Amino acid sequence: MSSLMCVWRIVGVFIILFMQDVRATDCTCDLTNGEKPFPKDKLLSVETSAVKCNENIQSAKVSEEASLRLGLHKRLLQLQDDVSTLEREDDGALYGAVSLRIIELELAEILQLISRLNSTHDIHQSLGAHVNATMQQVKAELKQLEEFDHMQIAQKLEENKRLQRSLAQCQEELQATPPPPTPPPRTCPQGRLVQVDGPRTYTITQYGTSYHYGSWGQDPKPAAGKQGWYWLIPLTSSNAFANYVRQYNSLSALVAGVGPIDVSIAAANPTTNTIQGPNVVMYGDALYYECYNSPSVCRFNLTSRQVTTAALPANTAFNNKFPFCHLAACYVYTDMDLLTDDSGVWVVYTSAEYYGNVMLSQVESGDVPRLVRNIKTSLHKRTATNTFMACGVLYATRYVDKEIEEIFYSFDTHTGLERYDLDIRFKKMQPDVHSLNYNPSDHKLYVYGNSYAISYDAIFELSDVVCILKRSAPLTFYLHRNRMSLLVPMWTVGTVGFFVVLFTQGVNATDCICKLTNAEKPFPKDKLLSIETSAVECHHSIQSAKVSEEAALRLGLHKRLLQLQDDVSALEREDDGALYGAVSLRIIELELAEILQLISRLNRTHDMNKSLSTNISATVQQLTDELKQLEEFDHMQVVRKLQESKHLHTRLAQCQGELQATPPPPTPPQGTCPQSHLAQVDGPRTYTITEYDTSYPYGSWGQDPKPAPGKENWYWLVALTSSDVFAHYVLQYKSLTALVAGVGSMVVSIASDNPTTNTIQGPNVVMYGDALYYECYNSPSVCRFNLTSQQITTAPLPPNSGVNNKFPFCHLEGCYVYTDMDLLTDDSGVWVVYTSAEHYGNVMLSQVESGDVPRLVRTIKTSLHKRTATNTFMACGVLYATRYVDKETEEIFYSFDTHTGLERYDLDIRFKKMQPDVHSLNYNPSDHMLYVYGNSYAVSYEVIFD
C-alpha cells in the first residue's frame, strides 16, 4: 500500500486511506509520505544549529558592547577636559575641591561602565564558547553524514549513474540495485570488464576438425611443477561425451600437438563418471564437469584419480532441457556451465521451477565438492550462448552473427547489480562458441568452438586503487593502449623504501602495506567538505589571538582607571594649591592620555573582532544555505531514488540476488491513472463459453475503454475462425448478459475473406475509441479498423520486427501461435508489444497514437525475452507480463514502469485459471477488469491495486 492520503471534498474534509475507487478530481491535494532512508533529521539538526548560531552572533549584545565602548570613550574625553580645566583654574579653595569631587564622580561612573563592559565581554566570551561548541557539533554531524554517504547514498547513485549511461544508448532499457548483500572475501584488483582483445591464440587442435565440441585452458591454481601447463578436452563421442583429459607442458606443445599426457577418467564413453557437455574447467589440479546423465557436478582429482560429486538442487535440468541457445540453434548438452574466477569454482544451471532462468552456485573446492551459495537471476538461460565469471561477476554472451559475439549481461554477486546493457563485442574466429571460461591468473578468456582453441585478453576498467608497496616487492607493469602502471617513490624508513603504485594490474595484493580506494561519489561530498572546512576555519578564528588581545587591553584599561582614581583621590586630599597640585594634575593628565591610547587600541581590536563576527555570521549563513541545498538535493534525488528502490527490499529478503534497477524517470505519457502498483487479481468475475462453443480455441473479447456514444455497456468478441489464426469480422453485444447467452450479436465485417488483406492475424486484439486494433495479416504492422466508417489504416512497426511466429509468446511446453504482436490498452490509449532479431527477441513496447491514421509515438526497449512470457497487458503506464505456472495457475511475474523505468522480475502475483491456456489477455482501465480468452472460454478478473 503506498503511503498516499487524499483530502476529499464533500461537505466536511476527511482523510481517505486505502481507497481504490476515489477519483483524482475529487482530491483537494495529495500527500505522499516517501520512504527516507537518508538521515534528514540530521540535516535539520545541523541546519537548526547553524541558524541559532547565526542569530546569536547577530544578537543585540553586539550592539550593546559597541554602545558601551562609545559611552566610555566620551566620558574619558570629558574627564580629560575637566582635569585640564582644573589644572588651569585651580584656586586652591572651593573651586578646586568641587572640581575634584566632580572628577571623582566621573571616575566612579567610568568604572561602572568598565564593569558593564566586562560583563558584556564575559557574555560574548560565553557566546564564543557556545559558537565553538556548536561548530564542533556541526563538524561531528557532518562527518556522520559523510560516513552515511560512503555506506549508502554514494553506492546507490553510483549504480544509477551507470544506468544513466545506458539510458542514453538505449532508452529505458534498465535494471535495478538494492542494498548489497555481504560480499564474500576476495582479492580481485580489477574493476568491471570493458573489452575483449584478440585473439591471442588461434589454433586447431591435434585432432583436426574431428571433434567440434570441447574445452581447453590453464589451471588458475596449478599443482607444483604445472604452472605453465595447458589442458584440452575434446568431446570424442557424439559431440557430447569425453572420458579423458589431455595435458601439455606448454602452449607451444599444445599448438604443435606434441608431447601430450593423457589422464583417463572413465573406462568407456559414455558411462559413469564420463564428462557430459563441453563446459569443463580445471582448478586446483582437479577437473570439474557435468556428470554423465545426472544433475550433478563431478570433480576428478588428477593426482588421486578419484571422482567425487556434488548434487545440484532438486529438479535441476539436464540432458538438453535448458541448453545455451541463440535464435537459430542451441548448443547440445550445455544445461550446466562450470566457471572459475579468483574465488574458485562456480556452476550455472536452471530448472523448470525457476522457469529456465539462470541459477548460480559457488562450488566449495574441497576433496568432496559441495554448493555453498545459491543465487537466482532474471536471465533466461536459452537467451545466452555462454557464461563466465570474473571477480565475482557473472557475464553472459549472445550470438550476434557468424563473426561477432557479444557480452551483453552481468550479475555482480557482491552488490546484486544486474545489467543487460554491456554491449562488449569481440571478433569470433569460428561461428560458434561451444565453451568459454575466464582464467583469473592470466586474465584470459579461453574459447573452444568448431574444433579450434582460441584465447582472448580480458581488459578491465582498472579501479582507482592506491597501493603502498615495499620497494623490494616485484612489480609487473601492465601496458595496453598507452596505459601503464605508475610507480611513485614516496618515503624511506631505514633501508626499506616505499612506493605508491597506481592502476597496477600485476601487483600481488599480499605485497601491499595498505590500499586506498577513491570511490565515485555522486552525492555532493564537495559541499560537505566545504561546510566542514568552514566550520574548522570558524573554530580557529574564534580561538585566535585577537580574542586574547582584546581581553588583555580590557584588563590594562581597568587597572589604569583604578590608578587614575587613586591619584585623583590623593590630589583631592593633599592638594596644596601650589607645586604639588600642579604636578599631580600633570600626572593625571598623562595617565588620561595613556588611557585614551588604550581605548583607541581597544576600539581597533573591537573593529577587527567585529569584522571577525561579521565573517563568522557570513560563514554560518553560507553554512545554512549549503545545508538547505543539501536538503534540497535529498528531496530531489536521494529520497526519490531510494523510494524507487523500495520494492527491491522485499525481493532481497526472499531470494538473494534477484534484483533490478531504476534510472531517473523519463517524461511520463499523458494519463489520469489514480492507481498505484498492481497487487492482486481476483475472480473470475465472468466465466462463459462463447456462442461458438468449443469450435475456436483462440480469440479475444472485452469492452471499449473509450466507447462511442450509446455503446457504453457494449461488449465485443473476436474468434479466430480460420486455422486458430485468422478472423475477418467482429461480434458486438449490447450487454454482458447477451454475450453470455450468445444472443443478439451484431456482426461487423472487416474483410471479405479469411485470410486476405486486412484480415485479423493472431488473438491479440483490442478495441479503443470505437476502433479495432490488431496485427495485420502477414505484415509487421498495426491495423486500425474504424467501426463507424469501416475504414482500415495501418502503422508499420520498426524494420525487421518479428512476424508470422518468429517471436510468439511461449511457456516451457509450447508456444501460442501467431502471437508475435500484442495490442494493449490502458488509461493513456493503445500500446503494442513486439520484438526483433536485432533486439535478440527481447520485448519492445510502443505507444500507438489513436488518431484516424495510427502511428507509433514512443518506443521502449526492455530486457524481457518475449518467449519467456505467455502474455502482456498495460495498466497505468506499467507493462506487466505473465507466465505459465501449471494448468490451473498463471503468474504475473514481470513489470516495466514506463514512467520511472523500473523493471522488475519478482512480482509473483498468481491467479486461478479456468482453462489451461491464456491465449489473449487485456486490461480495461474503465472498469479495472482483465479480459481473458482461452480454449474457447471468455473469462474476466478484477484487478486490485495498492
Secondary structure, 3 states (H helix, E strand, C coil): CCCEEEEEECCCEEEECCCCCCCHHHEEEEEECCCCCCCHHHHHHHHHHHHHHHHHHCCHHHHHHHHHHHHHHHHHHHHHHHHHHHHHHCCCCHHHHHHHHHHHHHHHHHHHHHHHHHHHHHHHHHHHHHHHHHHHHHHHHHHHHHHHHHHHHHHHHHHHHHHHHHHHHCCCCCCECCCCCCCCCCCCCCCCEEEEEEEEEEEECCCCCCCCCEEEECCCCCCCCCCCCEEEEECCECCCEECEEEEECCHHHHHHCCCCEEEECCCCCCCCCCEECCCCEECCCEEEEEECCCCEEEEEECCCCCEEEEECCCCECCCCCCCCECCCCECCCCCCEEEEECCEEEEEECECCCCCEEEEEEEECCCCCEEEEEEEEEEEHHHCCEEEEECCEEEEEEECCCCEEEEEEEEECCCCCEECCCCEEEECCCCCCCEEEEECCCCEEEEEECCEEEEEEEEECCCCEEEEEECCCCCCCCCECCECCEEEEEEEECCEEEEEEECCCCCCHHHEEEEEECCCCCCCHHHHHHHHHHHHHHHHHHCCHHHHHHHHHHHHHHHHHHHHHHHHHHHHHHCCCCHHHHHHHHHHHHHHHHHHHHHHHHHHHHHHHHHHHHHHHHHHHHHHHHHHHHHHHHHHHHHHHHHHCHHHHHHHHHCCCCCCECCCCCCCCCCCCCCCCEEEEEEEEEEEECCCCCCCCCEEEECCCCCCCCCCCCEEEEECCECCCEECEEEEECCHHHHHHCCCCEEEECCCCCCCCCCEECCCCEECCCEEEEEECCCCEEEEEECCCCCEEEEECCCCECCCCCCCCEECCEECCCCCCEEEEECCEEEEEECECCCCCEEEEEEEECCCCCEEEEEEEEEEEHHHCCEEEEECCEEEEEEEEECCEEEEEEEEECCCCCEECCCCEEEECCCCCCCEEEEECCCCEEEEEECCEEEEEEEEEC
